Amino acid sequence: MAELLTDVVGALWQRDQIDKLRILKERLPPLSRVVVAIDPAAKSTEGSDETGIIVAGIGRDDKHGYLIDDLSGRYQPLGWARKPPRP
């Protein structure tokens, strides 16, 4: 049931731009701030939306933003609240 998404002409972000800017977690610069953002789903049944969970930070010197991890999925409330970070 996967859907292949292609670039849209005139879109703000293009896949090749994103791919060129990727860096390994080990190469992240020192971060001045790290946040965890959670967008909980209204329900946690099989057909419901995912709970969105991302970890992001901002570089101390370059002021660029970094998406560190995406832990989104279908969780019960206690499940996403206790979700451990990936190494």
Phi, psi and omega per residue, in radians:
M1 nan 0.220 3.134
A2 -1.270 2.693 3.112
E3 -2.203 2.210 3.113
L4 -1.414 2.078 3.139
L5 -1.668 2.307 3.117
T6 -1.910 2.838 3.123
D7 -1.138 2.557 3.080
V8 -1.841 2.277 3.137
V9 -1.001 2.264 3.122
G10 1.483 0.006 3.136
A11 -1.163 2.651 -3.131
L12 -1.108 -0.691 -3.112
W13 -2.058 2.322 3.052
Q14 -1.990 2.538 -3.070
R15 -0.979 -0.728 -3.114
D16 -1.132 -0.576 3.075
Q17 -1.140 -0.774 -3.140
I18 -1.109 -0.805 -3.125
D19 -1.073 -0.666 3.135
K20 -1.156 -0.484 -3.065
L21 -1.637 -0.026 -3.134
R22 -1.153 2.479 3.008
I23 -2.364 2.748 3.098
L24 -1.295 2.618 3.120
K25 -0.979 -0.619 -3.125
E26 -1.146 -0.320 -3.094
R27 -1.798 0.165 3.095
L28 -1.073 2.431 3.063
P29 -1.291 2.961 3.025
P30 -1.003 2.400 -3.086
L31 -1.866 2.422 3.120
S32 -1.520 -0.362 -3.131
R33 -2.732 2.416 3.063
V34 -2.244 2.353 3.131
V35 -2.264 2.675 2.991
V36 -2.003 2.145 -3.141
A37 -1.935 2.321 -3.102
I38 -2.225 2.264 3.058
D39 -2.077 1.557 -3.039
P40 -1.202 2.520 3.065
A41 -1.319 2.675 3.137
A42 -1.214 -0.548 3.134
K43 -2.343 2.871 3.103
S44 -2.182 0.580 3.092
T45 -1.457 3.004 -3.053
E46 -0.988 -0.698 -3.093
G47 -1.628 0.099 -3.075
S48 -1.398 2.952 3.087
D49 -1.155 2.817 3.060
E50 -1.364 2.712 2.911
T51 -1.463 2.142 -3.139
G52 -1.472 2.191 3.119
I53 -2.361 2.089 3.058
I54 -2.287 2.684 3.040
V55 -2.046 2.206 -3.100
A56 -2.395 2.739 3.124
G57 -2.534 2.925 3.086
I58 -2.149 2.342 -3.114
G59 -1.150 2.444 -3.117
R60 -1.137 -0.724 -3.062
D61 -1.729 -0.745 -3.016
D62 -1.600 -0.163 3.110
K63 1.037 0.366 3.031
H64 -1.464 2.662 3.060
G65 -1.638 2.548 -3.113
Y66 -2.293 2.224 2.996
L67 -1.513 1.970 -3.021
I68 -1.548 -0.685 -3.120
D69 -2.769 2.690 3.047
D70 -2.209 1.909 -3.090
L71 -1.885 0.379 -3.092
S72 -1.050 2.610 3.116
G73 3.050 -3.050 3.096
R74 -1.690 1.998 -3.082
Y75 -2.346 2.645 2.868
Q76 -1.258 2.750 -3.128
P77 -0.906 -0.760 3.136
L78 -1.195 -0.500 3.134
G79 -1.160 -0.820 3.140
W80 -1.291 -0.502 3.134
A81 -1.190 -0.488 -3.111
R82 -1.808 0.145 -3.080
K83 -1.084 2.072 3.127
P84 -1.383 2.651 3.080
P85 -1.218 2.726 3.043
R86 -1.442 2.556 3.106
P87 -1.128 nan nan
